[in-house]
Amino acid sequence: MLPDDGALLLDMLIAARRAAKYAEGVSREDFNADPLLQDGIVHQIQIVGEAAGRITEELRDAHPEIPWRRVIGMRHWLVHGYRNLDLDRVWDTAQNWLPPLIAALELLVPPEEDL
């Protein structure tokens, strides 16, 4: 793993955790009614995808358990498809895709005390 890969994995993990934290304990109705919450979650998911896109091919190939193309594609969809934002897709990502991604990233990023 190149030094930049380690920093990028940490960026991904921090942003994914933030997005999941923002969505924690929030109902779908509250999410739909709160544009600031939507923006916060969308922004963190964009960071996850941007960092994933900068990870070396070697690391991505070594860790197929992480859905790299899907993560990067989500970032592209959020950034370039901003006019057609699908809150269902954002909510699904926050509720169903981020927790397993966080778990996979935690296996690749050293514990905080080792940083």
C-alpha positions in Angstrom: 0.0 0.0 0.0 1.3 3.4 -0.9 1.3 6.1 1.7 -1.3 8.1 -0.2 -3.5 5.0 -0.2 -3.5 4.8 3.6 -4.5 8.5 3.8 -7.2 8.0 1.3 -8.6 5.0 3.0 -8.7 7.0 6.2 -10.5 9.8 4.4 -13.1 7.3 3.1 -13.6 5.8 6.6 -14.0 9.2 8.3 -16.5 10.5 5.7 -18.5 7.2 5.7 -18.7 7.3 9.5 -19.9 10.9 9.4 -22.6 10.2 6.9 -23.7 7.2 8.9 -23.7 9.2 12.1 -25.8 11.9 10.4 -28.4 9.3 9.4 -28.3 7.5 12.8 -31.7 7.6 14.5 -33.2 9.7 11.8 -36.5 8.6 10.3 -37.1 8.6 6.5 -39.6 11.4 7.0 -37.2 13.5 8.9 -34.5 13.0 6.2 -37.0 14.0 3.5 -37.9 17.2 5.4 -34.4 18.3 6.2 -32.3 19.7 3.3 -29.3 20.4 5.6 -29.3 16.7 6.7 -29.6 15.7 3.0 -26.7 18.0 2.0 -24.5 16.7 4.9 -25.0 13.1 4.0 -24.6 13.7 0.2 -21.4 15.7 0.8 -19.8 12.9 2.9 -20.8 10.3 0.4 -19.2 12.4 -2.3 -16.0 12.5 -0.3 -16.0 8.7 0.1 -16.3 8.3 -3.7 -13.7 11.0 -4.5 -11.1 9.4 -2.2 -12.0 5.9 -3.6 -11.3 7.2 -7.1 -7.8 8.3 -6.1 -6.9 4.9 -4.6 -4.3 3.0 -6.7 -5.5 0.2 -9.0 -3.2 -2.2 -7.1 -5.0 -1.6 -3.8 -8.4 -1.8 -5.4 -7.5 -5.1 -7.1 -6.2 -6.4 -3.8 -9.5 -5.7 -2.0 -12.4 -6.8 -4.2 -14.6 -6.9 -1.1 -15.0 -3.2 -1.4 -17.4 -2.2 -4.3 -15.0 0.4 -5.7 -16.9 1.0 -9.0 -20.2 1.4 -7.1 -18.6 3.8 -4.6 -16.9 5.9 -7.3 -20.0 5.7 -9.5 -22.2 7.0 -6.6 -19.9 10.0 -6.3 -20.1 10.7 -10.0 -23.9 10.4 -9.9 -24.2 12.8 -7.0 -21.9 15.4 -8.5 -23.0 15.2 -12.1 -26.6 14.3 -11.6 -27.3 16.9 -8.9 -30.4 18.2 -10.8 -32.0 14.8 -10.5 -31.1 13.9 -7.0 -32.9 10.7 -5.9 -33.4 10.8 -2.2 -34.4 7.2 -2.2 -30.9 6.3 -3.5 -29.1 8.5 -1.0 -31.2 7.1 1.9 -30.5 3.5 0.7 -26.8 4.3 0.5 -26.7 5.8 4.0 -28.8 3.0 5.6 -27.7 -0.1 3.7 -24.4 0.4 1.9 -22.4 2.5 4.3 -22.4 0.1 7.3 -20.7 -2.8 5.4 -18.4 -0.3 3.7 -17.3 1.1 7.1 -16.7 -2.5 8.4 -14.6 -3.3 5.3 -12.6 -0.1 5.6 -12.0 -0.6 9.3 -10.1 -3.8 8.5 -7.8 -1.8 6.2 -7.2 1.3 8.3 -5.0 1.0 11.4 -6.8 1.6 14.7 -6.5 5.2 15.8 -3.9 4.5 18.5 -1.6 3.1 15.7 -1.9 6.3 13.6 
